[in-house]
Amino acid sequence: MKAKVIITLKNGVLDPQGKAIEGALSGLGFAGVDNVRQGKFIELDVDASNEGEAKKAVEAMCEKLLANTVIENYRVEIV
């Protein structure tokens, strides 16, 4: 099964890369862009017998390695 993981910084965590993107967009003439936040997208294949098992496995991967749960949130989608 294919799994998609979207990882974003938690609210209140400073995002210097997002600020740099915001500044670059402004410099390129894109007005009205504010509060840019950047994140990560991970896609992987999981050998599981059903969607629930796959989601549980990927969530465990996020907790142990893929996401820094102190400063990041993650969302898992099984497709």
Phi and psi restraints in degrees (range 20) as a CNS / XPLOR table:
assign (resid 1 and name C) (resid 2 and name N)
       (resid 2 and name CA) (resid 2 and name C) 1.0 -91.3 20.0 2
assign (resid 2 and name N) (resid 2 and name CA)
       (resid 2 and name C) (resid 3 and name N) 1.0 134.3 20.0 2
assign (resid 2 and name C) (resid 3 and name N)
       (resid 3 and name CA) (resid 3 and name C) 1.0 -121.5 20.0 2
assign (resid 3 and name N) (resid 3 and name CA)
       (resid 3 and name C) (resid 4 and name N) 1.0 142.3 20.0 2
assign (resid 3 and name C) (resid 4 and name N)
       (resid 4 and name CA) (resid 4 and name C) 1.0 -119.7 20.0 2
assign (resid 4 and name N) (resid 4 and name CA)
       (resid 4 and name C) (resid 5 and name N) 1.0 134.0 20.0 2
assign (resid 4 and name C) (resid 5 and name N)
       (resid 5 and name CA) (resid 5 and name C) 1.0 -122.2 20.0 2
assign (resid 5 and name N) (resid 5 and name CA)
       (resid 5 and name C) (resid 6 and name N) 1.0 124.5 20.0 2
assign (resid 5 and name C) (resid 6 and name N)
       (resid 6 and name CA) (resid 6 and name C) 1.0 -110.2 20.0 2
assign (resid 6 and name N) (resid 6 and name CA)
       (resid 6 and name C) (resid 7 and name N) 1.0 122.1 20.0 2
assign (resid 6 and name C) (resid 7 and name N)
       (resid 7 and name CA) (resid 7 and name C) 1.0 -117.6 20.0 2
assign (resid 7 and name N) (resid 7 and name CA)
       (resid 7 and name C) (resid 8 and name N) 1.0 128.1 20.0 2
assign (resid 7 and name C) (resid 8 and name N)
       (resid 8 and name CA) (resid 8 and name C) 1.0 -132.2 20.0 2
assign (resid 8 and name N) (resid 8 and name CA)
       (resid 8 and name C) (resid 9 and name N) 1.0 156.5 20.0 2
assign (resid 8 and name C) (resid 9 and name N)
       (resid 9 and name CA) (resid 9 and name C) 1.0 -71.4 20.0 2
assign (resid 9 and name N) (resid 9 and name CA)
       (resid 9 and name C) (resid 10 and name N) 1.0 144.3 20.0 2
assign (resid 9 and name C) (resid 10 and name N)
       (resid 10 and name CA) (resid 10 and name C) 1.0 -67.9 20.0 2
assign (resid 10 and name N) (resid 10 and name CA)
       (resid 10 and name C) (resid 11 and name N) 1.0 153.8 20.0 2
assign (resid 10 and name C) (resid 11 and name N)
       (resid 11 and name CA) (resid 11 and name C) 1.0 -58.9 20.0 2
assign (resid 11 and name N) (resid 11 and name CA)
       (resid 11 and name C) (resid 12 and name N) 1.0 139.9 20.0 2
assign (resid 11 and name C) (resid 12 and name N)
       (resid 12 and name CA) (resid 12 and name C) 1.0 92.3 20.0 2
assign (resid 12 and name N) (resid 12 and name CA)
       (resid 12 and name C) (resid 13 and name N) 1.0 -13.9 20.0 2
assign (resid 12 and name C) (resid 13 and name N)
       (resid 13 and name CA) (resid 13 and name C) 1.0 -86.2 20.0 2
assign (resid 13 and name N) (resid 13 and name CA)
       (resid 13 and name C) (resid 14 and name N) 1.0 127.3 20.0 2
assign (resid 13 and name C) (resid 14 and name N)
       (resid 14 and name CA) (resid 14 and name C) 1.0 -61.4 20.0 2
assign (resid 14 and name N) (resid 14 and name CA)
       (resid 14 and name C) (resid 15 and name N) 1.0 141.7 20.0 2
assign (resid 14 and name C) (resid 15 and name N)
       (resid 15 and name CA) (resid 15 and name C) 1.0 -127.7 20.0 2
assign (resid 15 and name N) (resid 15 and name CA)
       (resid 15 and name C) (resid 16 and name N) 1.0 81.5 20.0 2
assign (resid 15 and name C) (resid 16 and name N)
       (resid 16 and name CA) (resid 16 and name C) 1.0 -62.6 20.0 2
assign (resid 16 and name N) (resid 16 and name CA)
       (resid 16 and name C) (resid 17 and name N) 1.0 -32.9 20.0 2
assign (resid 16 and name C) (resid 17 and name N)
       (resid 17 and name CA) (resid 17 and name C) 1.0 -68.0 20.0 2
assign (resid 17 and name N) (resid 17 and name CA)
       (resid 17 and name C) (resid 18 and name N) 1.0 -39.8 20.0 2
assign (resid 17 and name C) (resid 18 and name N)
       (resid 18 and name CA) (resid 18 and name C) 1.0 -61.3 20.0 2
assign (resid 18 and name N) (resid 18 and name CA)
       (resid 18 and name C) (resid 19 and name N) 1.0 -41.6 20.0 2
assign (resid 18 and name C) (resid 19 and name N)
       (resid 19 and name CA) (resid 19 and name C) 1.0 -63.3 20.0 2
assign (resid 19 and name N) (resid 19 and name CA)
       (resid 19 and name C) (resid 20 and name N) 1.0 -39.5 20.0 2
assign (resid 19 and name C) (resid 20 and name N)
       (resid 20 and name CA) (resid 20 and name C) 1.0 -64.4 20.0 2
assign (resid 20 and name N) (resid 20 and name CA)
       (resid 20 and name C) (resid 21 and name N) 1.0 -41.0 20.0 2
assign (resid 20 and name C) (resid 21 and name N)
       (resid 21 and name CA) (resid 21 and name C) 1.0 -63.1 20.0 2
assign (resid 21 and name N) (resid 21 and name CA)
       (resid 21 and name C) (resid 22 and name N) 1.0 -45.0 20.0 2
assign (resid 21 and name C) (resid 22 and name N)
       (resid 22 and name CA) (resid 22 and name C) 1.0 -58.3 20.0 2
assign (resid 22 and name N) (resid 22 and name CA)
       (resid 22 and name C) (resid 23 and name N) 1.0 -45.0 20.0 2
assign (resid 22 and name C) (resid 23 and name N)
       (resid 23 and name CA) (resid 23 and name C) 1.0 -64.0 20.0 2
assign (resid 23 and name N) (resid 23 and name CA)
       (resid 23 and name C) (resid 24 and name N) 1.0 -40.8 20.0 2
assign (resid 23 and name C) (resid 24 and name N)
       (resid 24 and name CA) (resid 24 and name C) 1.0 -65.7 20.0 2
assign (resid 24 and name N) (resid 24 and name CA)
       (resid 24 and name C) (resid 25 and name N) 1.0 -40.7 20.0 2
assign (resid 24 and name C) (resid 25 and name N)
       (resid 25 and name CA) (resid 25 and name C) 1.0 -62.7 20.0 2
assign (resid 25 and name N) (resid 25 and name CA)
       (resid 25 and name C) (resid 26 and name N) 1.0 -41.9 20.0 2
assign (resid 25 and name C) (resid 26 and name N)
       (resid 26 and name CA) (resid 26 and name C) 1.0 -62.6 20.0 2
assign (resid 26 and name N) (resid 26 and name CA)
       (resid 26 and name C) (resid 27 and name N) 1.0 -43.1 20.0 2
assign (resid 26 and name C) (resid 27 and name N)
       (resid 27 and name CA) (resid 27 and name C) 1.0 -63.4 20.0 2
assign (resid 27 and name N) (resid 27 and name CA)
       (resid 27 and name C) (resid 28 and name N) 1.0 -25.8 20.0 2
assign (resid 27 and name C) (resid 28 and name N)
       (resid 28 and name CA) (resid 28 and name C) 1.0 -88.2 20.0 2
assign (resid 28 and name N) (resid 28 and name CA)
       (resid 28 and name C) (resid 29 and name N) 1.0 2.3 20.0 2
assign (resid 28 and name C) (resid 29 and name N)
       (resid 29 and name CA) (resid 29 and name C) 1.0 95.7 20.0 2
assign (resid 29 and name N) (resid 29 and name CA)
       (resid 29 and name C) (resid 30 and name N) 1.0 7.6 20.0 2
assign (resid 29 and name C) (resid 30 and name N)
       (resid 30 and name CA) (resid 30 and name C) 1.0 -86.7 20.0 2
assign (resid 30 and name N) (resid 30 and name CA)
       (resid 30 and name C) (resid 31 and name N) 1.0 97.2 20.0 2
assign (resid 30 and name C) (resid 31 and name N)
       (resid 31 and name CA) (resid 31 and name C) 1.0 -84.0 20.0 2
assign (resid 31 and name N) (resid 31 and name CA)
       (resid 31 and name C) (resid 32 and name N) 1.0 156.0 20.0 2
assign (resid 31 and name C) (resid 32 and name N)
       (resid 32 and name CA) (resid 32 and name C) 1.0 78.8 20.0 2
assign (resid 32 and name N) (resid 32 and name CA)
       (resid 32 and name C) (resid 33 and name N) 1.0 17.8 20.0 2
assign (resid 32 and name C) (resid 33 and name N)
       (resid 33 and name CA) (resid 33 and name C) 1.0 -101.7 20.0 2
assign (resid 33 and name N) (resid 33 and name CA)
       (resid 33 and name C) (resid 34 and name N) 1.0 120.6 20.0 2
assign (resid 33 and name C) (resid 34 and name N)
       (resid 34 and name CA) (resid 34 and name C) 1.0 -134.4 20.0 2
assign (resid 34 and name N) (resid 34 and name CA)
       (resid 34 and name C) (resid 35 and name N) 1.0 161.2 20.0 2
assign (resid 34 and name C) (resid 35 and name N)
       (resid 35 and name CA) (resid 35 and name C) 1.0 54.0 20.0 2
assign (resid 35 and name N) (resid 35 and name CA)
       (resid 35 and name C) (resid 36 and name N) 1.0 47.5 20.0 2
assign (resid 35 and name C) (resid 36 and name N)
       (resid 36 and name CA) (resid 36 and name C) 1.0 -72.1 20.0 2
assign (resid 36 and name N) (resid 36 and name CA)
       (resid 36 and name C) (resid 37 and name N) 1.0 129.7 20.0 2
assign (resid 36 and name C) (resid 37 and name N)
       (resid 37 and name CA) (resid 37 and name C) 1.0 -125.5 20.0 2
assign (resid 37 and name N) (resid 37 and name CA)
       (resid 37 and name C) (resid 38 and name N) 1.0 136.1 20.0 2
assign (resid 37 and name C) (resid 38 and name N)
       (resid 38 and name CA) (resid 38 and name C) 1.0 -110.2 20.0 2
assign (resid 38 and name N) (resid 38 and name CA)
       (resid 38 and name C) (resid 39 and name N) 1.0 159.9 20.0 2
assign (resid 38 and name C) (resid 39 and name N)
       (resid 39 and name CA) (resid 39 and name C) 1.0 -150.7 20.0 2
assign (resid 39 and name N) (resid 39 and name CA)
       (resid 39 and name C) (resid 40 and name N) 1.0 -160.6 20.0 2
assign (resid 39 and name C) (resid 40 and name N)
       (resid 40 and name CA) (resid 40 and name C) 1.0 -127.8 20.0 2
assign (resid 40 and name N) (resid 40 and name CA)
       (resid 40 and name C) (resid 41 and name N) 1.0 150.5 20.0 2
assign (resid 40 and name C) (resid 41 and name N)
       (resid 41 and name CA) (resid 41 and name C) 1.0 -128.5 20.0 2
assign (resid 41 and name N) (resid 41 and name CA)
       (resid 41 and name C) (resid 42 and name N) 1.0 124.9 20.0 2
assign (resid 41 and name C) (resid 42 and name N)
       (resid 42 and name CA) (resid 42 and name C) 1.0 -124.8 20.0 2
assign (resid 42 and name N) (resid 42 and name CA)
       (resid 42 and name C) (resid 43 and name N) 1.0 133.4 20.0 2
assign (resid 42 and name C) (resid 43 and name N)
       (resid 43 and name CA) (resid 43 and name C) 1.0 -123.4 20.0 2
assign (resid 43 and name N) (resid 43 and name CA)
       (resid 43 and name C) (resid 44 and name N) 1.0 132.6 20.0 2
assign (resid 43 and name C) (resid 44 and name N)
       (resid 44 and name CA) (resid 44 and name C) 1.0 -149.0 20.0 2
assign (resid 44 and name N) (resid 44 and name CA)
       (resid 44 and name C) (resid 45 and name N) 1.0 157.7 20.0 2
assign (resid 44 and name C) (resid 45 and name N)
       (resid 45 and name CA) (resid 45 and name C) 1.0 -97.3 20.0 2
assign (resid 45 and name N) (resid 45 and name CA)
       (resid 45 and name C) (resid 46 and name N) 1.0 134.1 20.0 2
assign (resid 45 and name C) (resid 46 and name N)
       (resid 46 and name CA) (resid 46 and name C) 1.0 -122.7 20.0 2
assign (resid 46 and name N) (resid 46 and name CA)
       (resid 46 and name C) (resid 47 and name N) 1.0 130.4 20.0 2
assign (resid 46 and name C) (resid 47 and name N)
       (resid 47 and name CA) (resid 47 and name C) 1.0 -84.9 20.0 2
assign (resid 47 and name N) (resid 47 and name CA)
       (resid 47 and name C) (resid 48 and name N) 1.0 101.1 20.0 2
assign (resid 47 and name C) (resid 48 and name N)
       (resid 48 and name CA) (resid 48 and name C) 1.0 -144.0 20.0 2
assign (resid 48 and name N) (resid 48 and name CA)
       (resid 48 and name C) (resid 49 and name N) 1.0 155.4 20.0 2
assign (resid 48 and name C) (resid 49 and name N)
       (resid 49 and name CA) (resid 49 and name C) 1.0 -83.9 20.0 2
assign (resid 49 and name N) (resid 49 and name CA)
       (resid 49 and name C) (resid 50 and name N) 1.0 -19.5 20.0 2
assign (resid 49 and name C) (resid 50 and name N)
       (resid 50 and name CA) (resid 50 and name C) 1.0 -153.7 20.0 2
assign (resid 50 and name N) (resid 50 and name CA)
       (resid 50 and name C) (resid 51 and name N) 1.0 170.4 20.0 2
assign (resid 50 and name C) (resid 51 and name N)
       (resid 51 and name CA) (resid 51 and name C) 1.0 -63.1 20.0 2
assign (resid 51 and name N) (resid 51 and name CA)
       (resid 51 and name C) (resid 52 and name N) 1.0 -41.0 20.0 2
assign (resid 51 and name C) (resid 52 and name N)
       (resid 52 and name CA) (resid 52 and name C) 1.0 -62.5 20.0 2
assign (resid 52 and name N) (resid 52 and name CA)
       (resid 52 and name C) (resid 53 and name N) 1.0 -42.6 20.0 2
assign (resid 52 and name C) (resid 53 and name N)
       (resid 53 and name CA) (resid 53 and name C) 1.0 -64.8 20.0 2
assign (resid 53 and name N) (resid 53 and name CA)
       (resid 53 and name C) (resid 54 and name N) 1.0 -41.5 20.0 2
assign (resid 53 and name C) (resid 54 and name N)
       (resid 54 and name CA) (resid 54 and name C) 1.0 -63.2 20.0 2
assign (resid 54 and name N) (resid 54 and name CA)
       (resid 54 and name C) (resid 55 and name N) 1.0 -45.1 20.0 2
assign (resid 54 and name C) (resid 55 and name N)
       (resid 55 and name CA) (resid 55 and name C) 1.0 -63.7 20.0 2
assign (resid 55 and name N) (resid 55 and name CA)
       (resid 55 and name C) (resid 56 and name N) 1.0 -41.7 20.0 2
assign (resid 55 and name C) (resid 56 and name N)
       (resid 56 and name CA) (resid 56 and name C) 1.0 -62.2 20.0 2
assign (resid 56 and name N) (resid 56 and name CA)
       (resid 56 and name C) (resid 57 and name N) 1.0 -41.5 20.0 2
assign (resid 56 and name C) (resid 57 and name N)
       (resid 57 and name CA) (resid 57 and name C) 1.0 -64.7 20.0 2
assign (resid 57 and name N) (resid 57 and name CA)
       (resid 57 and name C) (resid 58 and name N) 1.0 -43.9 20.0 2
assign (resid 57 and name C) (resid 58 and name N)
       (resid 58 and name CA) (resid 58 and name C) 1.0 -69.1 20.0 2
assign (resid 58 and name N) (resid 58 and name CA)
       (resid 58 and name C) (resid 59 and name N) 1.0 -37.2 20.0 2
assign (resid 58 and name C) (resid 59 and name N)
       (resid 59 and name CA) (resid 59 and name C) 1.0 -61.4 20.0 2
assign (resid 59 and name N) (resid 59 and name CA)
       (resid 59 and name C) (resid 60 and name N) 1.0 -38.8 20.0 2
assign (resid 59 and name C) (resid 60 and name N)
       (resid 60 and name CA) (resid 60 and name C) 1.0 -64.2 20.0 2
assign (resid 60 and name N) (resid 60 and name CA)
       (resid 60 and name C) (resid 61 and name N) 1.0 -38.7 20.0 2
assign (resid 60 and name C) (resid 61 and name N)
       (resid 61 and name CA) (resid 61 and name C) 1.0 -62.7 20.0 2
assign (resid 61 and name N) (resid 61 and name CA)
       (resid 61 and name C) (resid 62 and name N) 1.0 -40.3 20.0 2
assign (resid 61 and name C) (resid 62 and name N)
       (resid 62 and name CA) (resid 62 and name C) 1.0 -64.6 20.0 2
assign (resid 62 and name N) (resid 62 and name CA)
       (resid 62 and name C) (resid 63 and name N) 1.0 -43.8 20.0 2
assign (resid 62 and name C) (resid 63 and name N)
       (resid 63 and name CA) (resid 63 and name C) 1.0 -64.6 20.0 2
assign (resid 63 and name N) (resid 63 and name CA)
       (resid 63 and name C) (resid 64 and name N) 1.0 -34.0 20.0 2
assign (resid 63 and name C) (resid 64 and name N)
       (resid 64 and name CA) (resid 64 and name C) 1.0 -94.2 20.0 2
assign (resid 64 and name N) (resid 64 and name CA)
       (resid 64 and name C) (resid 65 and name N) 1.0 -26.9 20.0 2
assign (resid 64 and name C) (resid 65 and name N)
       (resid 65 and name CA) (resid 65 and name C) 1.0 -145.2 20.0 2
assign (resid 65 and name N) (resid 65 and name CA)
       (resid 65 and name C) (resid 66 and name N) 1.0 -49.6 20.0 2
assign (resid 65 and name C) (resid 66 and name N)
       (resid 66 and name CA) (resid 66 and name C) 1.0 -69.4 20.0 2
assign (resid 66 and name N) (resid 66 and name CA)
       (resid 66 and name C) (resid 67 and name N) 1.0 -33.8 20.0 2
assign (resid 66 and name C) (resid 67 and name N)
       (resid 67 and name CA) (resid 67 and name C) 1.0 -122.5 20.0 2
assign (resid 67 and name N) (resid 67 and name CA)
       (resid 67 and name C) (resid 68 and name N) 1.0 146.2 20.0 2
assign (resid 67 and name C) (resid 68 and name N)
       (resid 68 and name CA) (resid 68 and name C) 1.0 -92.6 20.0 2
assign (resid 68 and name N) (resid 68 and name CA)
       (resid 68 and name C) (resid 69 and name N) 1.0 94.7 20.0 2
assign (resid 68 and name C) (resid 69 and name N)
       (resid 69 and name CA) (resid 69 and name C) 1.0 -67.7 20.0 2
assign (resid 69 and name N) (resid 69 and name CA)
       (resid 69 and name C) (resid 70 and name N) 1.0 -8.2 20.0 2
assign (resid 69 and name C) (resid 70 and name N)
       (resid 70 and name CA) (resid 70 and name C) 1.0 -71.8 20.0 2
assign (resid 70 and name N) (resid 70 and name CA)
       (resid 70 and name C) (resid 71 and name N) 1.0 -39.0 20.0 2
assign (resid 70 and name C) (resid 71 and name N)
       (resid 71 and name CA) (resid 71 and name C) 1.0 -120.1 20.0 2
assign (resid 71 and name N) (resid 71 and name CA)
       (resid 71 and name C) (resid 72 and name N) 1.0 -4.8 20.0 2
assign (resid 71 and name C) (resid 72 and name N)
       (resid 72 and name CA) (resid 72 and name C) 1.0 -125.3 20.0 2
assign (resid 72 and name N) (resid 72 and name CA)
       (resid 72 and name C) (resid 73 and name N) 1.0 147.3 20.0 2
assign (resid 72 and name C) (resid 73 and name N)
       (resid 73 and name CA) (resid 73 and name C) 1.0 -103.0 20.0 2
assign (resid 73 and name N) (resid 73 and name CA)
       (resid 73 and name C) (resid 74 and name N) 1.0 156.0 20.0 2
assign (resid 73 and name C) (resid 74 and name N)
       (resid 74 and name CA) (resid 74 and name C) 1.0 -139.2 20.0 2
assign (resid 74 and name N) (resid 74 and name CA)
       (resid 74 and name C) (resid 75 and name N) 1.0 153.7 20.0 2
assign (resid 74 and name C) (resid 75 and name N)
       (resid 75 and name CA) (resid 75 and name C) 1.0 -132.3 20.0 2
assign (resid 75 and name N) (resid 75 and name CA)
       (resid 75 and name C) (resid 76 and name N) 1.0 132.6 20.0 2
assign (resid 75 and name C) (resid 76 and name N)
       (resid 76 and name CA) (resid 76 and name C) 1.0 -110.1 20.0 2
assign (resid 76 and name N) (resid 76 and name CA)
       (resid 76 and name C) (resid 77 and name N) 1.0 131.7 20.0 2
assign (resid 76 and name C) (resid 77 and name N)
       (resid 77 and name CA) (resid 77 and name C) 1.0 -123.4 20.0 2
assign (resid 77 and name N) (resid 77 and name CA)
       (resid 77 and name C) (resid 78 and name N) 1.0 129.3 20.0 2
assign (resid 77 and name C) (resid 78 and name N)
       (resid 78 and name CA) (resid 78 and name C) 1.0 -102.6 20.0 2
assign (resid 78 and name N) (resid 78 and name CA)
       (resid 78 and name C) (resid 79 and name N) 1.0 126.0 20.0 2
